[in-house]
């Protein structure tokens, strides 16, 4: 067992089998509908039921970060069997999760807890967490892992396309893509994450065009396809995501393609019908 525990939050959207395989601890955020609150853990509400509820909800649900108490309990439990913790989370500009983790750390001054703002979300965050877990499993030191994460983050590319901007707009997560709001006429924008915020990458007019441009946009960012790892996530758009996976496999022949669900918290802001592609080269 590694003496360094790796912690993240549920917005990383790492598939459950990979969380277990890599001994990662995920602290869930919550989704709040008018009539109920659910942990974003895939247990209190399944991903299928969440999107059904989202599509029929009169009001857009809200999301909330874990409390400092949640982190104190998680950290305390892990430190029984580990010497230190590296806690890697959703961008501070998107969520108060980092703030809760920092407050928990302040309550545990004698513990070796290292909070890392990924400035990312979804599988860009997830890939960082998986890399940290791999390095911890290899016996790398805390400082070696933290330094490697800074370098690894530069490799990660992310492109995503919402079916509609309605959810990003209502949820206040539009970030640097605010300019799109003035021209919502059937726009299918390709978005990215820049400096911890959602920003515009390219604008298309139709859904099929957006899917084509997603793949086309990847090409200049890739130098060695054989070293490429790709994640394709969807928010209740499995057929479109499978189509994207087939196109990417045919076009680039990557080393690995991982299919993931866009979880409840990220899905609340992206909305149903969206696709996210994350990729990096070894």
DAGI-V794560 format. One record per pair of residues at least 24 apart in sequence whose ideal C-beta (glycine too) atoms are under 6 Angstrom apart, sorted by sequence separation. I is the first residue (numbers start at 1). J is the second residue. If there is no record, write none. Layout:
# DAGI-V794560
i->(I I)
j->(J J)
This chain:
# DAGI-V794560
i->(33 175 230 34 92 173 228 229 94 225 228 229 230 231 232 233 235 33 84 85 86 87 88 91 225 32 71 127 161 225 231 233 10 31 32 65 71 88 65 90 159 160 31 65 68 72 79 124 215 235 67 71 159 29 30 66 124 158 241 65 68 72 158 235 240 29 68 215 236 237 235 75 237 27 235 88 88 234 27 233 232 86 27 231 161 230 228 229 228 227 159 227 224 84 159 86 157 5 120 5 119 7 3 11 3 4 5 6 7 8 9 9 9 173 171 168 167 93 93 167 91 164 123 162 13 24 162 11 13 60 123 163 22 163 14 162 12 13 12 161 160 12 159 158 8 157 156 155 6 6 6 4 2 2 123 4 122 122 124 123 51 63 63 61 47 50 55 54 51 40 40 40 31 29 31 15 13 13 10 11 11)
j->(57 199 254 59 117 198 254 255 121 252 255 256 257 258 259 260 262 61 112 113 114 115 116 119 253 61 100 156 190 254 260 262 40 61 62 95 101 118 96 121 190 191 63 97 100 104 111 156 247 267 100 104 192 63 64 100 158 192 275 100 103 107 193 270 275 65 104 251 272 273 272 113 275 66 274 128 129 275 70 276 277 132 74 278 210 279 279 280 281 281 214 282 281 142 217 145 221 78 193 82 196 85 82 90 83 84 85 86 87 88 89 90 97 269 269 269 269 196 197 271 196 271 231 270 122 133 271 121 123 170 233 273 133 274 126 274 125 126 126 275 276 129 277 278 129 279 280 280 132 133 136 136 136 137 260 142 266 276 278 278 236 265 268 268 261 264 272 272 272 263 264 265 264 265 268 260 260 263 263 265 266)
